[in-house]
Amino acid sequence: MTTIVRYAPSPTGRLHIGNARPMLLNWLFRLRTGGQYILRLDDTDQARSTEAFARGIIDDLTWLGVKPDLTVRQSDRTALYDRARDTLIASGRLYPCFDTEDELEAARMRARRLGLPPIYNRQALTLTDADRARFTAEGRTPHWRFRLEGKPVGFTDLIKGPQTVNTASMSDPVLIRADGTYLYTLPSVVDDIDLRITHVIRGEDHVSNTGTQIEIFEALGGAVPEFAHHNLLTGADGEGLSKRLGSLSLADLRAEGFEPMAVAVAATLNGTSLPLNPYSSLTALADVLPLSAISHGSARFDPDELKSLNARLLHSLDYAEVAPRLKALGLDREPLWLALRSNLTVFADIAALATLITGPVTPVIAEVDKDFIAQARDLLPAEPWDSETWGHWTKAMKDATGRKGKDLFLPLRLALTGRHDGPELKALLPLVGRKASLDRLS
């Protein structure tokens, strides 16, 4: 069987790293199984959905390396939903309700006073044709509810194991608003049937919806997919991450210079049995992350961990992997990359670090170190220079001055780079060259 998964965001805001979790878990499952991946834009909320947000979603998927095999928009598929609506009405599973919001709230309050669960009392099912005609004459427009069978609905969750949702404890869900527009549930099920979705991988906040949706699948005669409900990313304080614009939106993380693979690893490996280590590609990540590795506990996201992960990823990249990006900066030299990469937090840092080689550099020479630096200039080895030059030079300086440790190395670093820290001078010195080194030591 070909596996078919879908990612179904609503284009009502920018995607957040929390949204990236189901997006990527579905993609990794697709890579592991060799199936298909469908991007479904749930844009039935016409008041809030925008084309700009839809384009933003596609840009975010592209940046993370997700390549849908098919993209559909719910706004183009209304005829399918209308046919499903008519089928459910004909079978008696979808029924009109004329209750106003005030009447519904009053019924909920009565139920609470009686110690009963505040679920819908199905009063609409007792209406006669005359009652419905009277309400229509009064100008009332019905909303439509799906009549649940009120039974335990069991399914085996591919992450959480056996699950049971008892629809007897739930209100019959509203599938169609009074203005005729569809809520999320019916279009989602209809699309899953039509697109032959085999696996629904989504957040655990949807577990309680699954019983209802399975009943709708069955009422429409569709094949019920397998379900996998993953833990949700939360902040360090345990609170849920916003799904709207914010400092953790994918667009902002991209603008701040984070590597897409670092974001992908942070979005998927948090809350699993696997350590947060860099991976070279989504395919490599898919190879080590089956659904069974996802924990049942929380998945805490720490921005500082993302920074550390991003740095470790950059430090592991070979020259060939970054050569086109270096060429765009005019820095496409392998020794330069190898000398500087271990000091990067984001790739853009390399432009500033490269000035340690190309200049300009403002040397820092303390008054107390002037004689020491003058000796260093005199003892500077002749070229050619290689990775051994720094060791030979500092040994000669140690023998001549008696200095060692920080007293030996820090004045040389400050004179050559103007910084207290930075790339290893063993690798940096041959790139700076003897003439520039002499100038900085002057």
C-alpha positions as CSV (number, residue, x, y, z in Angstrom):
1,M,0.0,0.0,0.0
2,T,1.3,3.5,-0.9
3,T,1.3,5.7,2.2
4,I,-0.3,9.1,1.7
5,V,0.0,11.8,4.3
6,R,-1.1,15.4,4.4
7,Y,-0.2,18.6,6.2
8,A,-3.2,20.9,6.5
9,P,-2.4,24.5,7.7
10,S,-4.8,27.3,7.6
11,P,-3.4,30.4,5.7
12,T,-4.5,32.8,8.5
13,G,-1.1,33.6,9.9
14,R,2.6,32.8,9.6
15,L,3.8,29.3,10.5
16,H,5.5,28.9,13.8
17,I,8.1,26.4,14.9
18,G,5.2,24.5,16.6
19,N,3.5,24.2,13.2
20,A,6.8,22.9,11.8
21,R,6.5,19.8,14.0
22,P,3.6,18.1,12.2
23,M,4.7,19.5,8.9
24,L,8.1,17.8,9.2
25,L,6.9,14.6,11.0
26,N,4.6,13.9,8.1
27,W,7.4,14.6,5.6
28,L,9.8,12.3,7.5
29,F,7.2,9.6,7.5
30,R,6.8,10.1,3.7
31,L,10.6,9.8,3.2
32,R,10.7,6.6,5.4
33,T,7.9,4.9,3.6
34,G,8.4,6.2,0.1
35,G,4.8,7.5,-0.1
36,Q,3.2,10.8,-1.1
37,Y,2.8,14.1,0.8
38,I,-0.1,16.4,0.2
39,L,-0.2,20.1,1.2
40,R,-3.8,21.0,1.9
41,L,-4.5,24.7,2.5
42,D,-7.5,24.8,4.8
43,D,-8.7,28.2,3.6
44,T,-12.5,27.9,4.2
45,D,-12.3,30.8,6.7
46,Q,-12.4,33.4,3.9
47,A,-12.5,36.3,6.4
48,R,-9.1,35.5,7.8
49,S,-7.4,33.5,5.0
50,T,-5.1,35.5,2.7
51,E,-3.0,34.7,-0.4
52,A,0.0,36.3,1.3
53,F,-0.2,33.8,4.2
54,A,-0.7,31.0,1.7
55,R,2.5,32.0,-0.1
56,G,4.3,32.3,3.2
57,I,3.4,28.7,4.1
58,I,4.7,27.5,0.7
59,D,7.9,29.5,1.3
60,D,8.4,28.0,4.7
61,L,8.0,24.4,3.4
62,T,10.4,25.1,0.6
63,W,13.0,26.6,3.0
64,L,12.8,23.5,5.3
65,G,13.1,21.2,2.3
66,V,9.6,19.8,2.2
67,K,8.4,19.2,-1.4
68,P,4.7,18.3,-1.6
69,D,3.7,15.9,-4.3
70,L,0.3,17.7,-4.5
71,T,-1.1,21.0,-3.3
72,V,-4.9,21.5,-2.9
73,R,-7.0,24.3,-1.5
74,Q,-10.3,23.7,0.3
75,S,-11.8,26.8,-1.3
76,D,-11.6,24.9,-4.6
77,R,-13.3,21.8,-3.4
78,T,-16.7,23.1,-2.1
79,A,-18.7,20.8,-4.5
80,L,-17.2,17.7,-2.7
81,Y,-18.4,19.0,0.6
82,D,-21.8,19.8,-0.7
83,R,-22.2,16.2,-1.9
84,A,-21.1,14.9,1.4
85,R,-23.6,17.2,3.1
86,D,-26.4,15.9,1.0
87,T,-25.4,12.3,1.7
88,L,-25.4,12.9,5.5
89,I,-28.8,14.7,5.4
90,A,-30.3,11.9,3.3
91,S,-29.1,9.3,5.8
92,G,-30.4,11.3,8.8
93,R,-27.0,11.9,10.3
94,L,-26.9,15.6,9.6
95,Y,-29.9,17.6,11.0
96,P,-30.9,21.2,11.1
97,C,-30.9,23.1,14.5
98,F,-32.6,26.4,15.0
99,D,-31.4,27.0,18.5
100,T,-30.0,30.5,19.1
101,E,-26.8,31.0,21.1
102,D,-28.8,32.3,24.1
103,E,-31.0,29.2,24.0
104,L,-28.0,27.0,23.9
105,E,-26.4,28.7,26.8
106,A,-29.6,28.5,28.8
107,A,-29.8,24.8,28.2
108,R,-26.1,24.3,29.2
109,M,-26.8,26.2,32.5
110,R,-29.8,24.0,33.3
111,A,-27.8,20.9,32.7
112,R,-25.1,22.2,35.1
113,R,-27.6,22.9,37.8
114,L,-28.9,19.4,37.5
115,G,-25.4,18.0,37.7
116,L,-25.5,16.8,34.1
117,P,-22.8,17.2,31.4
118,P,-23.4,20.4,29.4
119,I,-23.8,18.7,26.1
120,Y,-26.4,19.4,23.4
121,N,-29.8,18.0,24.3
122,R,-30.8,17.2,20.7
123,Q,-33.9,19.3,21.0
124,A,-33.8,19.9,17.3
125,L,-34.5,16.3,16.6
126,T,-38.0,16.7,18.2
127,L,-39.0,19.5,15.9
128,T,-41.9,18.9,13.6
129,D,-42.2,20.2,10.0
130,A,-44.5,22.9,11.4
131,D,-41.9,24.0,14.0
132,R,-39.2,24.3,11.3
133,A,-41.5,26.2,9.0
134,R,-42.3,28.6,11.9
135,F,-38.7,29.2,12.7
136,T,-37.9,29.8,9.1
137,A,-40.8,32.3,8.8
138,E,-39.3,34.1,11.9
139,G,-36.1,34.5,9.9
140,R,-34.1,31.9,11.7
141,T,-31.5,30.0,9.6
142,P,-30.4,26.6,10.9
143,H,-26.9,25.4,11.7
144,W,-26.4,21.7,11.0
145,R,-25.2,19.1,13.5
146,F,-23.9,15.6,13.0
147,R,-25.8,13.0,15.0
148,L,-23.2,10.9,16.9
149,E,-23.9,7.3,17.6
150,G,-23.0,7.7,21.2
151,K,-20.7,4.8,21.6
152,P,-17.0,4.0,22.4
153,V,-14.9,4.5,19.3
154,G,-11.6,2.7,19.5
155,F,-8.5,3.1,17.4
156,T,-4.8,2.2,17.7
157,D,-2.7,5.4,17.8
158,L,0.7,4.8,16.2
159,I,2.3,6.9,18.9
160,K,0.0,6.6,21.9
161,G,-1.2,3.1,21.5
162,P,-4.8,1.9,22.0
163,Q,-7.2,4.8,22.4
164,T,-11.0,5.0,23.1
165,V,-13.1,8.1,22.6
166,N,-16.7,7.8,23.9
167,T,-18.9,9.9,21.8
168,A,-21.8,9.5,24.2
169,S,-20.1,12.2,26.4
170,M,-19.9,14.6,23.5
171,S,-22.3,17.1,21.9
172,D,-23.3,16.4,18.4
173,P,-20.7,18.6,16.5
174,V,-21.8,21.5,14.3
175,L,-20.5,20.9,10.8
176,I,-22.2,23.7,9.0
177,R,-22.7,27.2,10.3
178,A,-26.0,29.1,10.0
179,D,-24.5,31.1,7.1
180,G,-23.9,27.9,5.2
181,T,-20.1,27.8,5.6
182,Y,-18.4,24.6,6.7
183,L,-16.4,24.2,9.9
184,Y,-13.1,22.3,9.9
185,T,-14.4,18.8,10.6
186,L,-16.5,17.9,7.5
187,P,-14.2,19.2,4.8
188,S,-11.2,17.6,6.5
189,V,-12.8,14.1,6.5
190,V,-14.1,14.5,2.9
191,D,-10.7,15.5,1.7
192,D,-9.0,12.6,3.5
193,I,-11.4,10.2,1.8
194,D,-11.1,11.8,-1.6
195,L,-7.3,12.1,-1.5
196,R,-7.0,8.6,-0.1
197,I,-5.0,9.7,3.0
198,T,-3.7,6.6,4.7
199,H,-2.1,8.2,7.8
200,V,-3.1,11.3,9.7
201,I,-0.1,12.5,11.8
202,R,-1.1,15.5,13.9
203,G,-0.9,17.1,17.4
204,E,-2.3,15.4,20.5
205,D,-4.8,18.2,20.9
206,H,-6.8,16.5,18.2
207,V,-7.2,13.1,20.0
208,S,-10.7,14.0,21.3
209,N,-11.8,14.9,17.7
210,T,-10.8,11.5,16.4
211,G,-13.9,9.7,17.6
212,T,-16.2,12.2,15.9
213,Q,-14.2,12.0,12.7
214,I,-14.1,8.2,12.6
215,E,-17.9,8.2,12.8
216,I,-18.1,10.7,9.9
217,F,-15.7,8.5,7.9
218,E,-17.9,5.5,8.5
219,A,-21.1,7.5,7.8
220,L,-19.7,8.5,4.4
221,G,-18.5,5.0,3.6
222,G,-14.8,6.1,3.5
223,A,-11.8,4.2,4.6
224,V,-10.6,5.3,8.0
225,P,-6.9,6.3,8.0
226,E,-4.4,5.3,10.7
227,F,-3.9,8.0,13.3
228,A,-0.7,9.2,15.1
229,H,-1.0,12.0,17.7
230,H,2.4,13.5,18.7
231,N,3.2,15.6,21.7
232,L,3.1,19.4,21.2
233,L,6.1,21.7,21.4
234,T,5.9,24.0,24.4
235,G,8.0,26.8,25.7
236,A,10.5,26.3,28.5
237,D,7.8,27.3,30.9
238,G,5.5,24.6,29.6
239,E,3.1,27.0,27.9
240,G,2.0,26.3,24.3
241,L,3.8,28.1,21.5
242,S,1.8,30.7,19.6
243,K,0.7,29.8,16.1
244,R,0.8,33.4,14.9
245,L,3.5,35.9,14.2
246,G,6.2,36.0,16.8
247,S,9.9,35.7,17.5
248,L,9.6,31.9,16.8
249,S,7.8,32.2,13.4
250,L,9.7,30.3,10.7
251,A,10.0,33.6,8.7
252,D,11.7,35.2,11.7
253,L,14.0,32.3,12.3
254,R,15.0,32.3,8.7
255,A,15.7,36.1,8.8
256,E,17.8,35.6,12.0
257,G,20.1,33.2,10.0
258,F,19.2,29.9,11.5
259,E,20.0,26.9,9.3
260,P,16.8,25.0,8.0
261,M,18.2,21.7,9.2
262,A,18.8,23.1,12.7
263,V,15.2,24.2,12.8
264,A,14.0,20.9,11.5
265,V,16.0,18.9,14.1
266,A,14.7,21.2,16.9
267,A,11.1,20.9,15.7
268,T,11.2,17.1,15.5
269,L,13.6,15.6,18.0
270,N,12.5,17.6,21.0
271,G,10.2,15.3,22.9
272,T,11.6,12.1,21.5
273,S,14.1,9.4,22.8
274,L,16.8,10.8,20.5
275,P,19.4,13.4,21.4
276,L,19.4,16.9,19.8
277,N,22.3,16.3,17.4
278,P,22.9,17.8,13.9
279,Y,21.9,15.9,10.8
280,S,23.1,16.5,7.3
281,S,19.7,16.1,5.6
282,L,16.0,15.4,6.2
283,T,16.6,11.9,4.7
284,A,19.2,11.2,7.3
285,L,16.9,12.5,10.0
286,A,14.0,10.3,8.7
287,D,16.3,7.2,8.9
288,V,16.6,7.6,12.7
289,L,13.2,8.9,13.7
290,P,10.3,6.4,13.5
291,L,7.0,7.4,15.1
292,S,7.8,5.0,17.9
293,A,10.6,7.3,19.0
294,I,8.2,10.1,19.9
295,S,7.6,10.3,23.7
296,H,4.3,10.5,25.5
297,G,5.6,13.3,27.7
298,S,6.2,17.0,27.0
299,A,8.3,18.4,24.2
300,R,10.0,21.5,25.5
301,F,11.5,23.9,23.0
302,D,14.4,26.1,24.2
303,P,15.6,28.9,21.9
304,D,19.1,28.6,23.4
305,E,19.2,25.0,22.4
306,L,18.4,26.0,18.9
307,K,21.3,28.4,18.9
308,S,23.7,25.8,20.2
309,L,22.4,23.2,17.6
310,N,22.8,25.7,14.8
311,A,26.4,26.4,15.8
312,R,27.2,22.7,16.0
313,L,25.6,22.1,12.6
314,L,27.7,24.8,11.0
315,H,30.9,23.5,12.7
316,S,30.3,20.1,11.0
317,L,29.7,21.3,7.5
318,D,32.3,20.5,4.9
319,Y,33.6,23.1,2.4
320,A,31.7,21.6,-0.5
321,E,28.4,22.0,1.4
322,V,28.9,25.8,1.8
323,A,31.0,26.7,-1.2
324,P,28.2,28.3,-3.2
325,R,27.2,30.5,-0.2
326,L,30.9,31.4,0.4
327,K,31.3,32.3,-3.3
328,A,28.4,34.7,-3.1
329,L,30.4,36.5,-0.4
330,G,33.6,36.3,-2.2
331,L,35.1,34.0,0.4
332,D,35.2,30.7,-1.4
333,R,38.5,29.4,0.0
334,E,38.5,26.1,1.7
335,P,41.3,26.9,4.2
336,L,39.3,30.1,5.2
337,W,36.2,28.0,5.9
338,L,38.0,25.4,7.9
339,A,39.7,28.1,10.0
340,L,36.6,30.0,10.7
341,R,33.7,27.6,10.9
342,S,34.2,26.5,14.5
343,N,33.5,30.1,15.6
344,L,30.1,30.6,13.8
345,T,26.8,30.8,15.5
346,V,25.0,31.7,12.3
347,F,26.5,31.5,8.8
348,A,26.4,35.3,8.4
349,D,29.0,35.6,11.1
350,I,31.6,34.5,8.7
351,A,31.7,37.9,6.9
352,A,32.9,39.6,10.1
353,L,35.3,36.8,11.0
354,A,36.8,36.9,7.5
355,T,38.1,40.4,8.3
356,L,40.5,38.8,10.7
357,I,42.2,37.5,7.6
358,T,41.5,40.2,5.0
359,G,41.5,43.2,7.3
360,P,41.1,45.8,8.3
361,V,42.1,44.9,11.9
362,T,42.8,47.3,14.7
363,P,45.6,45.7,16.8
364,V,45.4,46.0,20.5
365,I,48.8,46.3,22.2
366,A,49.0,47.2,25.9
367,E,51.8,49.5,27.0
368,V,53.2,46.7,29.2
369,D,53.4,44.4,26.1
370,K,55.1,46.7,23.7
371,D,58.6,45.2,24.1
372,F,57.1,41.7,24.0
373,I,55.4,42.4,20.7
374,A,58.5,44.0,19.3
375,Q,60.4,40.7,20.1
376,A,57.5,38.8,18.5
377,R,57.9,40.8,15.3
378,D,61.6,40.1,15.2
379,L,61.1,36.4,15.8
380,L,58.4,36.0,13.2
381,P,59.4,33.0,11.0
382,A,60.1,33.3,7.3
383,E,57.6,32.0,4.9
384,P,56.3,29.6,3.6
385,W,53.8,29.2,6.5
386,D,51.7,26.2,7.4
387,S,49.8,24.9,10.4
388,E,53.1,24.3,12.3
389,T,54.2,28.0,12.0
390,W,52.2,29.1,15.1
391,G,53.8,26.4,17.3
392,H,57.3,27.2,16.1
393,W,56.8,30.9,16.7
394,T,55.3,30.7,20.1
395,K,58.0,28.2,21.3
396,A,60.6,30.7,20.2
397,M,58.8,33.5,22.1
398,K,58.6,31.3,25.2
399,D,62.3,30.5,25.1
400,A,63.2,34.2,24.5
401,T,60.9,35.8,27.1
402,G,60.0,33.1,29.6
403,R,56.3,33.9,29.1
404,K,53.8,31.1,28.9
405,G,50.1,30.4,28.9
406,K,47.8,33.4,28.8
407,D,50.7,35.9,29.2
408,L,52.2,34.5,26.1
409,F,49.2,33.8,23.8
410,L,46.8,36.7,24.6
411,P,49.0,39.6,23.7
412,L,49.8,37.9,20.4
413,R,46.1,37.3,19.7
414,L,45.2,40.9,20.6
415,A,47.9,42.3,18.3
416,L,47.0,40.0,15.4
417,T,43.2,40.1,15.6
418,G,42.2,42.9,18.0
419,R,40.1,40.4,19.9
420,H,40.3,38.4,23.1
421,D,38.8,35.3,21.4
422,G,38.2,33.9,18.0
423,P,39.5,31.3,15.6
424,E,42.6,29.2,16.4
425,L,45.7,31.1,15.4
426,K,47.3,27.9,14.3
427,A,44.9,27.9,11.4
428,L,44.5,31.6,11.0
429,L,48.1,32.7,10.8
430,P,48.9,31.1,7.4
431,L,45.9,32.8,6.0
432,V,46.8,36.2,7.4
433,G,50.3,35.9,5.9
434,R,53.7,37.3,7.1
435,K,53.4,40.8,5.6
436,A,50.0,41.5,7.2
437,S,51.2,40.0,10.5
438,L,54.3,42.2,10.5
439,D,52.0,45.3,9.9
440,R,49.8,44.3,12.8
441,L,52.7,43.7,15.1
442,S,54.2,47.1,14.3
